[in-house]
Amino acid sequence: MRKRGGQAGFNLVELMIALAILAIGMAAVGSMLFASYNSDRYNATLRRAETAGTKVIERFRAGNVGSGLASDACQRPLQLVPGPGGTKIGKAAYTMEPCIDETKPTGRFFLTWTSTDDPSGVKILEVVVAWDGPQCTYADPTKCLRHLRMSTIYQ
């Protein structure tokens, strides 16, 4: 800042440099906000997937599995059908309703579960939640881009 003729002020070069520094700072802050927004969206989706998997695990632990149909999806036992190697498998779709409903093959998340009987009498449950991708379907959730795998022991 120079004094010219008794007046104080900035010349054009100083003003341009200050604006360039301000623009670089604003671009950095904007980029950081965008990255934060994307991270928050992904974490929210991951929480929903974890909720879906946890609901299946809780129903197995509560003994709400087997055969039989109830009209309410929350009361209907999760189905298990014989799978390869003596395992039992099941699958469902989930769209954030209060309960997992195996009768609806549509949703944002696709769940598959495998129950294996350990020789010691313990049952091992593995739940896979899949989502995202143009070819991600109820019929073939292995083509989904994202997967969350959860395992637990139940009796």
VOMI-640103 format. One record per residue (C-alpha): residue number from 1; residue in one letter; x, y, z. Coordinates in nm, 3 decimals. Example, Ala and Ser with C-alpha at 12.3 -4.5 7.8 and 13.67 -1.06 7.14 Angstrom:
2
<nr 1, rest a, px 1.230, py -0.450, pz 0.780>
<nr 2, rest s, px 1.367, py -0.106, pz 0.714>
This chain:
155
<nr 1, rest m, px 0.000, py 0.000, pz 0.000>
<nr 2, rest r, px 0.149, py 0.333, pz -0.106>
<nr 3, rest k, px 0.057, py 0.689, pz -0.043>
<nr 4, rest r, px 0.014, py 0.900, pz -0.354>
<nr 5, rest g, px -0.077, py 1.256, pz -0.332>
<nr 6, rest g, px -0.193, py 1.226, pz 0.028>
<nr 7, rest q, px -0.428, py 0.931, pz -0.046>
<nr 8, rest a, px -0.390, py 0.577, pz 0.089>
<nr 9, rest g, px -0.508, py 0.274, pz -0.109>
<nr 10, rest f, px -0.425, py -0.045, pz -0.294>
<nr 11, rest n, px -0.302, py -0.056, pz -0.647>
<nr 12, rest l, px -0.448, py -0.294, pz -0.905>
<nr 13, rest v, px -0.169, py -0.555, pz -0.878>
<nr 14, rest e, px -0.209, py -0.586, pz -0.500>
<nr 15, rest l, px -0.584, py -0.624, pz -0.540>
<nr 16, rest m, px -0.546, py -0.897, pz -0.806>
<nr 17, rest i, px -0.302, py -1.092, pz -0.585>
<nr 18, rest a, px -0.541, py -1.071, pz -0.289>
<nr 19, rest l, px -0.832, py -1.195, pz -0.504>
<nr 20, rest a, px -0.623, py -1.484, pz -0.640>
<nr 21, rest i, px -0.532, py -1.594, pz -0.287>
<nr 22, rest l, px -0.897, py -1.568, pz -0.183>
<nr 23, rest a, px -1.010, py -1.773, pz -0.487>
<nr 24, rest i, px -0.758, py -2.050, pz -0.412>
<nr 25, rest g, px -0.875, py -2.062, pz -0.049>
<nr 26, rest m, px -1.242, py -2.077, pz -0.149>
<nr 27, rest a, px -1.172, py -2.356, pz -0.400>
<nr 28, rest a, px -0.998, py -2.558, pz -0.128>
<nr 29, rest v, px -1.288, py -2.511, pz 0.113>
<nr 30, rest g, px -1.540, py -2.604, pz -0.159>
<nr 31, rest s, px -1.349, py -2.920, pz -0.242>
<nr 32, rest m, px -1.335, py -3.014, pz 0.125>
<nr 33, rest l, px -1.712, py -2.963, pz 0.163>
<nr 34, rest f, px -1.783, py -3.176, pz -0.144>
<nr 35, rest a, px -1.562, py -3.458, pz -0.014>
<nr 36, rest s, px -1.731, py -3.435, pz 0.327>
<nr 37, rest y, px -2.077, py -3.455, pz 0.166>
<nr 38, rest n, px -1.983, py -3.765, pz -0.037>
<nr 39, rest s, px -1.831, py -3.932, pz 0.268>
<nr 40, rest d, px -2.144, py -3.861, pz 0.471>
<nr 41, rest r, px -2.368, py -4.011, pz 0.200>
<nr 42, rest y, px -2.155, py -4.326, pz 0.181>
<nr 43, rest n, px -2.151, py -4.364, pz 0.561>
<nr 44, rest a, px -2.529, py -4.323, pz 0.578>
<nr 45, rest t, px -2.572, py -4.597, pz 0.316>
<nr 46, rest l, px -2.329, py -4.819, pz 0.503>
<nr 47, rest r, px -2.528, py -4.766, pz 0.825>
<nr 48, rest r, px -2.847, py -4.868, pz 0.645>
<nr 49, rest a, px -2.679, py -5.182, pz 0.509>
<nr 50, rest e, px -2.552, py -5.266, pz 0.856>
<nr 51, rest t, px -2.904, py -5.216, pz 0.995>
<nr 52, rest a, px -3.044, py -5.459, pz 0.738>
<nr 53, rest g, px -2.782, py -5.723, pz 0.822>
<nr 54, rest t, px -2.831, py -5.672, pz 1.195>
<nr 55, rest k, px -3.207, py -5.724, pz 1.160>
<nr 56, rest v, px -3.146, py -6.065, pz 1.001>
<nr 57, rest i, px -2.895, py -6.159, pz 1.272>
<nr 58, rest e, px -3.133, py -6.051, pz 1.550>
<nr 59, rest r, px -3.414, py -6.260, pz 1.405>
<nr 60, rest f, px -3.189, py -6.567, pz 1.392>
<nr 61, rest r, px -3.076, py -6.511, pz 1.751>
<nr 62, rest a, px -3.440, py -6.477, pz 1.858>
<nr 63, rest g, px -3.523, py -6.809, pz 1.692>
<nr 64, rest n, px -3.748, py -6.651, pz 1.431>
<nr 65, rest v, px -3.640, py -6.889, pz 1.154>
<nr 66, rest g, px -3.783, py -7.200, pz 0.998>
<nr 67, rest s, px -4.101, py -7.268, pz 0.812>
<nr 68, rest g, px -4.440, py -7.109, pz 0.845>
<nr 69, rest l, px -4.593, py -6.794, pz 0.711>
<nr 70, rest a, px -4.746, py -6.508, pz 0.902>
<nr 71, rest s, px -4.925, py -6.217, pz 0.740>
<nr 72, rest d, px -4.695, py -5.965, pz 0.911>
<nr 73, rest a, px -4.337, py -5.960, pz 0.777>
<nr 74, rest c, px -4.205, py -5.889, pz 1.128>
<nr 75, rest q, px -4.361, py -6.209, pz 1.263>
<nr 76, rest r, px -4.291, py -6.432, pz 0.964>
<nr 77, rest p, px -3.995, py -6.665, pz 1.025>
<nr 78, rest l, px -3.698, py -6.618, pz 0.792>
<nr 79, rest q, px -3.681, py -6.906, pz 0.549>
<nr 80, rest l, px -3.387, py -7.143, pz 0.513>
<nr 81, rest v, px -3.354, py -7.379, pz 0.218>
<nr 82, rest p, px -3.092, py -7.652, pz 0.179>
<nr 83, rest g, px -2.774, py -7.528, pz 0.017>
<nr 84, rest p, px -2.442, py -7.677, pz -0.092>
<nr 85, rest g, px -2.232, py -7.870, pz 0.157>
<nr 86, rest g, px -2.507, py -7.911, pz 0.417>
<nr 87, rest t, px -2.559, py -7.536, pz 0.459>
<nr 88, rest k, px -2.893, py -7.363, pz 0.469>
<nr 89, rest i, px -2.944, py -7.043, pz 0.274>
<nr 90, rest g, px -3.197, py -6.762, pz 0.237>
<nr 91, rest k, px -3.229, py -6.422, pz 0.077>
<nr 92, rest a, px -3.439, py -6.106, pz 0.085>
<nr 93, rest a, px -3.454, py -5.747, pz -0.038>
<nr 94, rest y, px -3.469, py -5.447, pz 0.194>
<nr 95, rest t, px -3.588, py -5.091, pz 0.141>
<nr 96, rest m, px -3.574, py -4.958, pz 0.500>
<nr 97, rest e, px -3.913, py -5.091, pz 0.608>
<nr 98, rest p, px -3.943, py -5.188, pz 0.973>
<nr 99, rest c, px -3.895, py -5.556, pz 0.887>
<nr 100, rest i, px -3.717, py -5.780, pz 0.638>
<nr 101, rest d, px -3.979, py -5.916, pz 0.397>
<nr 102, rest e, px -3.869, py -6.213, pz 0.189>
<nr 103, rest t, px -4.177, py -6.195, pz -0.032>
<nr 104, rest k, px -4.070, py -5.865, pz -0.195>
<nr 105, rest p, px -3.782, py -5.907, pz -0.443>
<nr 106, rest t, px -3.729, py -5.532, pz -0.480>
<nr 107, rest g, px -3.531, py -5.291, pz -0.273>
<nr 108, rest r, px -3.211, py -5.098, pz -0.239>
<nr 109, rest f, px -3.028, py -5.369, pz -0.045>
<nr 110, rest f, px -3.013, py -5.739, pz -0.124>
<nr 111, rest l, px -2.945, py -5.978, pz 0.161>
<nr 112, rest t, px -2.829, py -6.337, pz 0.154>
<nr 113, rest w, px -2.763, py -6.549, pz 0.458>
<nr 114, rest t, px -2.599, py -6.885, pz 0.507>
<nr 115, rest s, px -2.635, py -7.096, pz 0.819>
<nr 116, rest t, px -2.379, py -7.369, pz 0.887>
<nr 117, rest d, px -2.398, py -7.624, pz 1.167>
<nr 118, rest d, px -2.065, py -7.667, pz 1.343>
<nr 119, rest p, px -1.983, py -8.024, pz 1.461>
<nr 120, rest s, px -1.991, py -7.896, pz 1.820>
<nr 121, rest g, px -2.357, py -7.796, pz 1.781>
<nr 122, rest v, px -2.298, py -7.425, pz 1.731>
<nr 123, rest k, px -2.463, py -7.261, pz 1.433>
<nr 124, rest i, px -2.266, py -7.004, pz 1.234>
<nr 125, rest l, px -2.458, py -6.741, pz 1.044>
<nr 126, rest e, px -2.305, py -6.533, pz 0.767>
<nr 127, rest v, px -2.508, py -6.243, pz 0.627>
<nr 128, rest v, px -2.404, py -6.055, pz 0.314>
<nr 129, rest v, px -2.569, py -5.725, pz 0.229>
<nr 130, rest a, px -2.513, py -5.608, pz -0.130>
<nr 131, rest w, px -2.604, py -5.281, pz -0.303>
<nr 132, rest d, px -2.515, py -5.037, pz -0.583>
<nr 133, rest g, px -2.445, py -5.111, pz -0.944>
<nr 134, rest p, px -2.638, py -5.130, pz -1.270>
<nr 135, rest q, px -2.651, py -5.511, pz -1.266>
<nr 136, rest c, px -2.723, py -5.547, pz -0.894>
<nr 137, rest t, px -3.041, py -5.755, pz -0.869>
<nr 138, rest y, px -3.229, py -5.976, pz -0.627>
<nr 139, rest a, px -3.160, py -6.277, pz -0.850>
<nr 140, rest d, px -2.783, py -6.220, pz -0.854>
<nr 141, rest p, px -2.654, py -5.992, pz -0.576>
<nr 142, rest t, px -2.296, py -6.103, pz -0.648>
<nr 143, rest k, px -2.292, py -5.846, pz -0.932>
<nr 144, rest c, px -2.342, py -5.558, pz -0.688>
<nr 145, rest l, px -2.054, py -5.317, pz -0.650>
<nr 146, rest r, px -2.063, py -5.298, pz -0.270>
<nr 147, rest h, px -2.088, py -5.577, pz -0.013>
<nr 148, rest l, px -2.101, py -5.589, pz 0.365>
<nr 149, rest r, px -2.031, py -5.926, pz 0.524>
<nr 150, rest m, px -2.137, py -5.998, pz 0.882>
<nr 151, rest s, px -2.090, py -6.321, pz 1.080>
<nr 152, rest t, px -2.223, py -6.440, pz 1.412>
<nr 153, rest i, px -2.288, py -6.748, pz 1.621>
<nr 154, rest y, px -2.642, py -6.840, pz 1.724>
<nr 155, rest q, px -2.829, py -7.136, pz 1.867>
